[in-house]
Amino acid sequence: MRTGVWLVGARGSVATTSVVGALALRAGLAGPTGCVTELPDLRGPALPAFTDLVFGGHDVATTPLAKRAEALADAGVLPARLVAALTDELAAVERALRPAPAGGTQADRAAATVRDLTEFRSRHGLDRVVVVNVSATEPAARPHPAHVDPDALPTALAGPDEVLPPSSLYAYAAVRAGCPYVDFTPSTGLRLPALAALAVRRGIPYAGHDGKTGETLVKSVLAPMFAMRHLAVRSWSGVNLLGGGDGATLADPAANAAKVESKQRVLGETLGYLPQGGTRIEYVEALGDFKTAWDLVTFAGFLGTGMRMEFTWHGCDSALAAPLVLDLARLTAAAHAAGHAGPLADLAFFFKDPLDTATHSLSEQWNRLCGFARRLHAGGGADAPRH
Ligand SMILES: NC(=O)c1ccc[n+]([C@@H]2O[C@H](COP(=O)([O-])OP(=O)(O)OC[C@H]3O[C@@H](n4cnc5c(N)ncnc54)[C@H](O)[C@@H]3O)[C@@H](O)[C@H]2O)c1
């Protein structure tokens, strides 16, 4: 199954690490550590092989992909020997990257995006193209009446207003081009009723939102433990310090608010109440693509005895995110091939703010993902799509 992976934000850290990782796997230069679709519970014939993945994408930036990869190697995110060994393969991906459509109305930009996607699909003889948003986090969308009416969208987009935020315009174009869509970011993307209705109408599956790679991943393991032991969490406070392009974007209070909201949801929905405290994100340029999170949890046990726990997470964000991008591309492609349409709630395992499910416990999400993969590999889904 030749599968295109179209990265929105193709020159960013997560995208570049995903491309270098997939090329290294394909060349046998690296193993699949971090790719959950290579675990025995998930691996199987329904998924496209790493050798079947072909990369393209859009970006507003113009820095060559090879230069971005070298910068990530200098920062200790990627092994320099891999980047050096993959020069020709990176040049081939560079030729498949396109500038983010600009100018004209939003309808013009959506049409240009659809053209880029269909041209990529036919030029490379691909069975399908999965569009993955790994672009910079946006502020929350400003409401517009066309957000709830799929039939009003074409006229609204042809007017002078910016009706959709950029992530949603890409999602709209993906659906129009018949491409499954994954949102690895907290941006609006396909989360508008008009776009969700269009996706179902056109038989497009989609997954999101906001990859779960660090502090929230740990929270989704620990919060169910407190709930299952009937311990009362009194407060949960976290501080996240990060650099890199994502950190710089999140220095903007509006983008920061979108991220913080998606990071807190896990607690409310797992515990059934929101303990005191919040999550702070701060930009520390010197940290580059590495992130440090400190969390302090205070809780009460039997007879109200107060206790506390703390944890510190030092993660390399792009190295944690990139294998999940590859997993999501493979699983979403397989879901599309099996006839699934609409939100893929079975992929909640990957996200901070999963679509269409209130299940935030990592172990429950894992069981659900394994069942989904089993059904895909057994050839299930095409006749009886599960939404
Ligand atoms: N790394 C992680 O662990 C992790 C986890 C969850 C979510 N995310 C999300 O993934 C996204 C990417 O993170 P990153 O570290 O690669 O950030 P980054 O800043 O390195 O990359 C973002 C890229 O998007 C591009 N871009 C911005 N606006 C665009 C537009 N309108 N069209 C096309 N491209 C555009 C930028 O030029 C840049 O190349 C962020 O939204 C981040 O919040 C990352």
The ligand as a MOL file (V3000), in Angstrom:
LIG
                    3D

  0  0  0     0  0            999 V3000
M  V30 BEGIN CTAB
M  V30 COUNTS 44 48 0 0 0
M  V30 BEGIN ATOM
M  V30 1 N 7.1660 17.6540 19.9010 0
M  V30 2 C 6.2010 17.1940 20.6540 0
M  V30 3 O 6.4000 16.3920 21.5510 0
M  V30 4 C 4.8080 17.6410 20.3640 0
M  V30 5 C 3.7690 17.0620 21.0930 0
M  V30 6 C 2.4790 17.4620 20.8220 0
M  V30 7 C 2.2210 18.4210 19.8520 0
M  V30 8 N 3.2240 18.9710 19.1780 0 CHG=1
M  V30 9 C 2.8910 20.0070 18.1920 0
M  V30 10 O 3.5220 19.7490 16.9480 0
M  V30 11 C 3.6670 20.9900 16.2680 0
M  V30 12 C 5.0640 21.0650 15.6650 0
M  V30 13 O 6.0360 21.1500 16.6820 0
M  V30 14 P 7.5420 21.4670 16.2750 0
M  V30 15 O 8.3430 21.3290 17.4990 0
M  V30 16 O 7.9270 20.7270 15.0450 0 CHG=-1
M  V30 17 O 7.4180 23.0380 15.9210 0
M  V30 18 P 8.3070 23.8630 14.8920 0
M  V30 19 O 8.0860 25.2930 15.2410 0
M  V30 20 O 9.6950 23.3470 14.8400 0
M  V30 21 O 7.6480 23.5540 13.4530 0
M  V30 22 C 6.4640 24.1330 13.0020 0
M  V30 23 C 6.5860 24.3520 11.4880 0
M  V30 24 O 5.3050 24.8260 11.0250 0
M  V30 25 C 5.5650 25.7960 10.0150 0
M  V30 26 N 4.3680 26.6020 9.7860 0
M  V30 27 C 3.8760 27.6250 10.5480 0
M  V30 28 N 2.7420 28.1000 10.0020 0
M  V30 29 C 2.4890 27.3490 8.8970 0
M  V30 30 C 1.4650 27.3590 7.9050 0
M  V30 31 N 0.4550 28.2260 7.9640 0
M  V30 32 N 1.5240 26.4500 6.9110 0
M  V30 33 C 2.5410 25.5540 6.8430 0
M  V30 34 N 3.5430 25.5190 7.7360 0
M  V30 35 C 3.5150 26.3960 8.7490 0
M  V30 36 C 6.7630 26.5690 10.5520 0
M  V30 37 O 7.4080 27.2970 9.5250 0
M  V30 38 C 7.6200 25.4250 11.1100 0
M  V30 39 O 8.5010 24.9180 10.1300 0
M  V30 40 C 3.3400 22.0940 17.2800 0
M  V30 41 O 2.0330 22.5790 17.0510 0
M  V30 42 C 3.4150 21.3730 18.5960 0
M  V30 43 O 2.5840 21.9700 19.6050 0
M  V30 44 C 4.5240 18.6180 19.3940 0
M  V30 END ATOM
M  V30 BEGIN BOND
M  V30 1 1 1 2
M  V30 2 2 2 3
M  V30 3 1 2 4
M  V30 4 1 4 5
M  V30 5 2 4 44
M  V30 6 2 5 6
M  V30 7 1 6 7
M  V30 8 2 7 8
M  V30 9 1 8 9
M  V30 10 1 8 44
M  V30 11 1 9 10
M  V30 12 1 9 42
M  V30 13 1 10 11
M  V30 14 1 11 12
M  V30 15 1 11 40
M  V30 16 1 12 13
M  V30 17 1 13 14
M  V30 18 2 14 15
M  V30 19 1 14 16
M  V30 20 1 14 17
M  V30 21 1 17 18
M  V30 22 2 18 19
M  V30 23 1 18 20
M  V30 24 1 18 21
M  V30 25 1 21 22
M  V30 26 1 22 23
M  V30 27 1 23 24
M  V30 28 1 23 38
M  V30 29 1 24 25
M  V30 30 1 25 26
M  V30 31 1 25 36
M  V30 32 1 26 27
M  V30 33 1 26 35
M  V30 34 2 27 28
M  V30 35 1 28 29
M  V30 36 1 29 30
M  V30 37 2 29 35
M  V30 38 1 30 31
M  V30 39 2 30 32
M  V30 40 1 32 33
M  V30 41 2 33 34
M  V30 42 1 34 35
M  V30 43 1 36 37
M  V30 44 1 36 38
M  V30 45 1 38 39
M  V30 46 1 40 41
M  V30 47 1 40 42
M  V30 48 1 42 43
M  V30 END BOND
M  V30 END CTAB
M  END
